[in-house]
Amino acid sequence: MSALRSATPARRADAQAAIIGAYLKQLRLPAIAREYQTLARDAERQDAGYLGYLQALLEHEIVEREERQLHRRLVQARFPYEKRLEDFDFSAVPSLQKERVLELAHGAFVAAHENVLFLGPSGLGKTHLLLGVGRAACLHGYRVLFRTAATLASELELAQQELRLPKLLAQLRRFDLILVDEVGYLPFSRLAAELLFQFFSDRHERASVGITSNLDFAHWTEVFGHERMTAALLDRLVYRSTILLLEGESYRFRQSLQRQAGRTPQPARRAEKGGAPDSAQEGCAMTADTGPCNGDQQVSVTIATAEEGAGT
């Protein structure tokens, strides 16, 4: 210490910087280590005082740490591509209530261990909505994982064969929200269906799932096979869930036709004031018992929360 006092100001400053750098490395504060000297000069110039300087240091470290954590969550989510809810073309599905969709972005349903299901034909943006909700959940600090239904089924089957299924389910339980895309596009084997049932049951009222499907509930037995098991699965999924039904013309198909014709995509035509939507009769109810509406009565877009009528 006496040698440090007798050193020249330049050498003393270098020695202090080395000591401070070592302390910050030991405390794992890399952002402060990089910027503390710049922030010290700013604080001196602004006459911020010791407390003002300390506040600036801590704020800088927290902001950078949050950015690193967000990046880590986005990487761990394994989104196939980046989609944001604010980029979704709501004019392509005009009956879809934008406010209700954006409400999901706040993440309250994840905190409440509730589910969200997007049902409808291909080309209307179900995967876009699912990825947008997942990204918003990451922004709010939740751990998210994306899987297609086929990939998830394969992973569960492999874990079963290697006698590590309980370990895999425990690992998946660490995620606050798991997004399962394309349920219904391919039928599952009996084993895969049973393992998916086990996966969804394991998360029931523990953590959230988000699902997209091109099938209404009445046809889920076509992919899961066992009628009684499918009924039990739906009972768990729709309990305390937000269910969004999308119906209309494929946006991708319409965009392709317009591009070939040399036109830019135009928003879907809305109903005239006082009239009904072009292709659907609104107001058809959805329940956990009956699933989406079928037959002569069509649904344009209905958003319902299934809170009642489902058991555990």
N, C-alpha and C positions, 0 to 999 in steps of 0.2 A: 504493500500500500504506500509506503514511504517513497518507493521508486516511482510509483505512478504520480505522486504529488510533485516530485522533482523533475518529471519529464516535461518536455515542451508541450504547449497547448495542442499542437497537431498530433503528437504521439499519444498524448492523454486522450484525445478524442477517438483515435483509432483503437486504443485499448478498451475504452468504454463501449464502443460499438461492437467489438468482439465479444465482450462479456454479455452485453444485452442480447446480441444475436444468439449466443449459447443458451441464455435463459429462455428466450422465446422459442427456440427449437425444442428445448426440454419440455416446455409447457404446450407445445404443439399449437403455436399461434403464427402460422406462416404469413397471413395477410398483414399483421402488425409488423412482423420482421421485415417485410418488403417496404413498408410505407411509413414507419414511425419517424424517420428522419424528415421526410417531406412534410408529414403532418405536424412535426415539431416546428418547422420553419413557418408553416401556415399559421399555427397557433400563436407564435411569437409576433408575426406580422399583424395579426388580428387582435392581439392582446387578449387572447382567450383565457389565459390563466391555466393553472394546473388541472383543475377539474374539467375545463373545456377541452383541453388536450387529451385527457383521459377518456372523455366521452367520445371524441372523434376517433380515437384508437379502437375502442370497443365497437362502435358502430361499423367501422370499416371491416373489422374481423367478422362480425355477425352477418353483414350483407354478403361477404364473399363465401362464408360458410354455408349460408342458405342457398346460394347459387350452385355451389358444389353438390350439396345434397339434392337439389332439384335435378341437376344433370344426372346424378347417380340413379335417382328414381326413374327418370325417363329411359335410361339405358336398361335398367332392370325390368321395366315393363315390357320390353321387346315388341313395341309397336311396329308393324310391318312398314308403315309410312306415317308421316305426320299429318294429322287432320285436326282442325280446330272447329269448335261449334260456331264461332263467329264467321267462318268461311262457308258454312252450309247454305245452300241456295234454298231458302224456305219458299221462294216463289214457285219452285218446281213441285212442291207438295203444299198447295195453298191453304188447305184446311188444317195443317199442322200448326198448333198453337206455339208460336215461338217462345212466348213467355214461360210456358210450362217446361219446354225443353231446356231453356237457359237456367231455369230454377234448379235443374239437376246439377249444373256446373258448380253450385255452391257447396256440394258435397254433404248436405244434411242427411241424405239417404244412406250414405256410407257410415256416418257416425251412428245412425240408428240401426245398422245391420239390415237394411232393406235391400230389395233387388230392383232391377230395371230390365224390362223386356221390350225389344223392338221386333214387331211382327209385321210381315208384309212381303209382297213379291220382290223379285230381284230388280235392281236398278233404281231404287228410290232413295238410297243413301243410308241404309240401316247401319252398315259398317262405319261409315263416316260419323254418324251420330255416336256410335259406341266408342270409337276412338276419341272423339271429341270429349265425351264425358270422362273417359279414362284419363286423358291429358289434364283436364280440369281438376280431377281428383289428385293427380300428382302435384299440381300447383298448390293445392291446399295441404300438402304434406302427407297424403295417404300413399301407401305402397300398393301398386297396381301391377297386374300381370295379364298379358294378352295371349290367348291361345285360340286356334280354331278347334272346333269340336273334334275333328278327326285327329288332330295332333294330340289333344288332351287324352283322348281315348287310347291312342297308341302308347303314350307315356304311362298311363295307368296299367295297361296290359303288361308292358315290359317290367314295371315295378312289381306287379303280381308274380310274374314268372321268376324274378330274381329275389323274391321273398323280402322286399323292402317297401311294400305298399304303405304300412303304417308310417314309415319314415317320410315317404313322399307326401302323404296327406298332412303330416305335421309341418313339413316345409311349406306346403301351399297355404296352410292355416295362418302363416305369418303375413300373408298379403291381405290388406284391408278390402280390396276389390279385385276379383278375377273376372275378366271379360272372355266369354266363350262365344265365338263367332260361327255362323253357318250351321246351327243345329237344324237338321232336317234335310240337308242337301244329299247326304249319303246315309243309308241304313247301317246300324251298328250290329255287330255280332252279339250273341247272347251274353258273352262274357263282358264285352265292352259296355253294353247297356247296363249290366249289373254294376260294373265299376263306376260308371258315370252316376248312377243312382246313389252309390255309396259316397262319391265325391260331393254331390249336391246336398245330400243328407248331412254330411259332416260339417258343412258350412251353414246349415239352417239355423238362423237366429244367432250365429256366431260371427259371421262376416258376410259381406255382400257379393253378389254375382251380377254381371250384366250379360244379357243373351240376345243374339239376333237369330231369327228363324224365318224361313219362307213358308212355314206351315202354320195353320191355325191349330189350336189345341186339340181339336177333334181328330186330327190326322197324325198326332205325335206317336200313336201306336205303330204307325207305318215304319218308323225309324227305331223305336225302342222295343217293339215286338210284343212284350208282355203287357196285356191290358191293365191288369191290377197294379203292376209296378209303375206303369206310366201314370195312372191315376194318382198314386201316392206321390210320385215325383212332382206332378203339377200342383198337387195340394201344398207341397212345401215351397215351390217356386213362387206361386202367386200370392202366398200369404204375406201381407205387408209389402206389396210390390207396386211399382208404377209400371203400367202396361201401355205401350204406345203402338197403335195400329196404323199402319201406313198403307194406302191403296191408291193406285193411279197408274199412269203410263210410265214406263222406264225412262228416267231422265237420260241415262247413257244412250239408249236407243234413239230417243228423240233428238239428242244432241248430235248423234252420228248422222242421222238423216238430214238435219239442218246444215251440218258441215259439208256433206256431199252436195247439197243444193246451193252451197255458197252463201248461206244465211247464218247469222249469229243466233244462238239459242234465245228463244222468247219465253217469258214466264207462262206457266199454264194458265188457261183462261179461267177467271173467277166467275162465280154465279152472279147473275144480275141481282140488283138490290130487290129483296123481297122474294127471290126465287130460290130454288134448291140447287145444290151443287150439280155439276154436269153429270157425274158418273156415280153418284151415291146418294143414299137417303140417310141423313144424319139422325142421331138419337137412338140408334140401336144399342141396347145395353150389353155389357159384358159382365159375366160373373165367373167365379172360380169353378162353378159347376158346369156351365154350358160352354165356356170358352168363347172365342170370337164369333160374331154373327155369321151365318151361312145362308145359302139358298137364295131365294128371290130378294130378300132384304139385304142390301149391300151397305158397307161402311166405307165412308171416305177416309176420315181419320178420327179416331176416338181416343181420348186419353182418359184412363180410369185408374184409380188406385184401389186395388183389391185388399180391403182391410177386413172384410167380414166374410163369413161363410166358409172359411178354410180352417181346417184343423191342423194339428201338429203331427 
